[in-house]
Amino acid sequence: MWNISFHLSVDSSSLIGDDTLNSGNVVFRKGPIALASLHGGFAVLDEINMAKNEAIAVLHSVLDYRRKIDIPGYDLIEVHPATRFIATMNYGYEGTRELNEALLSRFVVIKM
Protein backbone atom coordinates (compact mmCIF):
# COMPACT_ATOMS: atom_id res chain seq x y z
CA MET A 1 0.00 0.00 0.00
CA TRP A 2 1.21 3.49 -0.86
CA ASN A 3 -0.24 6.52 0.92
CA ILE A 4 0.03 9.85 -0.92
CA SER A 5 -1.02 12.93 1.06
CA PHE A 6 -1.74 15.79 -1.32
CA HIS A 7 -0.61 19.30 -0.42
CA LEU A 8 0.74 22.31 -2.31
CA SER A 9 4.17 20.77 -2.88
CA VAL A 10 2.96 17.55 -4.52
CA ASP A 11 3.69 17.66 -8.25
CA SER A 12 4.01 15.09 -11.04
CA SER A 13 7.54 14.05 -10.02
CA SER A 14 6.33 13.45 -6.44
CA LEU A 15 3.83 10.94 -7.84
CA ILE A 16 5.66 9.31 -10.75
CA GLY A 17 9.29 9.72 -9.69
CA ASP A 18 12.33 11.80 -10.49
CA ASP A 19 16.02 11.64 -11.31
CA THR A 20 18.42 10.95 -8.43
CA LEU A 21 22.07 10.07 -7.99
CA ASN A 22 23.13 6.50 -7.25
CA SER A 23 26.87 5.75 -7.02
CA GLY A 24 27.61 8.80 -9.17
CA ASN A 25 25.08 7.85 -11.85
CA VAL A 26 21.80 9.56 -12.61
CA VAL A 27 18.98 7.01 -12.24
CA PHE A 28 15.21 7.24 -12.11
CA ARG A 29 13.69 6.77 -8.65
CA LYS A 30 10.07 5.64 -9.00
CA GLY A 31 7.40 7.47 -7.03
CA PRO A 32 4.39 5.97 -5.24
CA ILE A 33 2.02 6.00 -8.23
CA ALA A 34 4.61 4.26 -10.44
CA LEU A 35 5.37 1.68 -7.73
CA ALA A 36 1.71 0.91 -7.04
CA SER A 37 1.10 0.62 -10.77
CA LEU A 38 3.98 -1.81 -11.25
CA HIS A 39 3.27 -4.04 -8.25
CA GLY A 40 -0.53 -4.13 -8.17
CA GLY A 41 -0.97 -2.47 -4.81
CA PHE A 42 -3.35 0.01 -3.25
CA ALA A 43 -2.62 3.71 -3.65
CA VAL A 44 -4.49 5.89 -1.17
CA LEU A 45 -4.78 9.43 -2.53
CA ASP A 46 -5.43 11.37 0.67
CA GLU A 47 -7.05 14.82 0.36
CA ILE A 48 -7.17 14.59 -3.44
CA ASN A 49 -9.08 17.88 -3.61
CA MET A 50 -5.91 19.69 -2.52
CA ALA A 51 -3.97 18.42 -5.55
CA LYS A 52 -2.50 20.84 -8.08
CA ASN A 53 -3.50 20.55 -11.75
CA GLU A 54 -0.08 19.05 -12.57
CA ALA A 55 -0.70 16.17 -10.17
CA ILE A 56 -4.27 15.68 -11.41
CA ALA A 57 -2.98 15.36 -15.00
CA VAL A 58 -0.84 12.38 -13.91
CA LEU A 59 -3.87 10.69 -12.39
CA HIS A 60 -6.03 11.09 -15.51
CA SER A 61 -3.94 8.72 -17.66
CA VAL A 62 -3.51 6.23 -14.83
CA LEU A 63 -7.21 6.11 -13.98
CA ASP A 64 -8.80 6.15 -17.43
CA TYR A 65 -8.98 3.46 -20.12
CA ARG A 66 -5.27 3.92 -21.01
CA ARG A 67 -4.06 2.76 -17.56
CA LYS A 68 -0.53 3.84 -18.45
CA ILE A 69 2.18 6.16 -17.18
CA ASP A 70 4.49 7.66 -19.76
CA ILE A 71 7.84 8.62 -18.23
CA PRO A 72 9.58 10.55 -21.03
CA GLY A 73 13.11 9.31 -21.59
CA TYR A 74 12.66 6.29 -19.33
CA ASP A 75 9.69 3.99 -19.61
CA LEU A 76 6.03 3.40 -20.32
CA ILE A 77 4.44 1.72 -17.32
CA GLU A 78 1.23 -0.22 -17.79
CA VAL A 79 -0.88 -0.28 -14.65
CA HIS A 80 -1.02 -3.76 -13.12
CA PRO A 81 -4.58 -5.17 -13.28
CA ALA A 82 -4.70 -5.56 -9.48
CA THR A 83 -3.79 -1.92 -8.79
CA ARG A 84 -6.51 0.03 -7.00
CA PHE A 85 -6.71 3.75 -6.30
CA ILE A 86 -8.67 5.06 -3.31
CA ALA A 87 -9.15 8.81 -2.93
CA THR A 88 -10.26 10.66 0.17
CA MET A 89 -11.36 14.27 0.55
CA ASN A 90 -13.17 16.69 2.83
CA TYR A 91 -15.54 19.24 1.34
CA GLY A 92 -15.41 22.91 2.20
CA TYR A 93 -12.10 23.08 4.04
CA GLU A 94 -9.69 25.96 3.51
CA GLY A 95 -7.34 25.23 0.59
CA THR A 96 -9.56 22.58 -0.99
CA ARG A 97 -11.51 22.80 -4.23
CA GLU A 98 -14.17 20.97 -6.18
CA LEU A 99 -12.90 18.14 -8.38
CA ASN A 100 -13.63 18.29 -12.08
CA GLU A 101 -16.08 15.85 -13.60
CA ALA A 102 -13.39 14.09 -15.62
CA LEU A 103 -11.59 13.02 -12.44
CA LEU A 104 -14.77 12.27 -10.48
CA SER A 105 -15.98 9.96 -13.27
CA ARG A 106 -12.97 7.71 -12.65
CA PHE A 107 -14.11 6.89 -9.10
CA VAL A 108 -17.13 5.43 -7.37
CA VAL A 109 -18.12 8.17 -4.92
CA ILE A 110 -19.12 7.12 -1.40
CA LYS A 111 -20.29 9.96 0.84
CA MET A 112 -19.79 9.41 4.54
N, C-alpha and C positions, 0 to 999 in steps of 0.2 A: 504494500500500500504506500502511496506517495501522497503527502498532504501539502497542498500549495495554498498559502494564505496570500490573497491578493491585497496589495496596497499600492501606493503611488510609485514605488520603485520597481515593481514587477513589469518587465518588458519581455519581448520575444526571446531574448537570449536567456532570461531567467527560467523560461519554460522549456525551450528546446535544448539549449546548451550554448557553449561559447568556447573560443580558443583558450588554451592554457598551456603553460610550460610543463614538460615532463622530461627530466634528464637532459635539459638543454634543447629539446625539440618542441615545436608547436604541435599540439594535438587537440582534438576536439573532445571536450568533456560534456557528455550528454546531461541534459536537464531532466527534471521529473516527468514531463510529458513524454519526452523521447523514451525514457526508461520504462514507464508504464506501458507505452505503446509496443515496445519490443518484447516485454516479458509477460504481457497479459494480466497486469495487475489492476488494482483500483486506484484511481486518481481522484482525490477529494479536492475540489476547487472551492475553497472556503472564501466566503464574501465575494463571490464572482461579480457582484454589481459595483465593486470598487475597482475593477480592472480597467486599464487604459485601452484605447482602441487598438494599439499595437499588439497587446496580449490577446484581445478578442479575435483579431485576425488569425492568429495561430490556431485558436480553438475551432474556427469555422471549418478549416480543411480536415481537421482531425475528427470532428463530430459529424460531418456530412457524409454523403455517399462515397466520397473519394477515400476517406479513412487513411490518409497519407500525410506525412510530414516531409516537405522538401527542404533539405539543408544544403543550400547552394555551396558548391565546392567540396562537399563531403558525401552526402548519401541521400537516398530516398527511403524513408522508413514507412513500411506498411503497418498499419495498426493491427496488432494481434487480435484475433477474433474474440478472445476472452477478456480483452481490456474493457473496463467500465469506467465511466466518468460520472461523478456525483458532485453536483454544485449546491452550495448553500448560500443564502443571502437573507438579509434583514431589510425590510422596506422602511423608507422614511428616515434613515439615520443620516447624520451629517456626513458628507463626502461620498454618499452612495448615489446611484442613478438608476433609472429604469433601463432594463435590458431591451435591446431591439428584438423585433419579431423573428428575425433570421436566427438569432442565437436561441431564443426561447423555444422555437420549433424543433430544436435538436434534443430537447429534454422532455420528460414527463414531469409536469409540475405537481408537486404535492404541497398544499398549504397547511401549515401547522400552527 
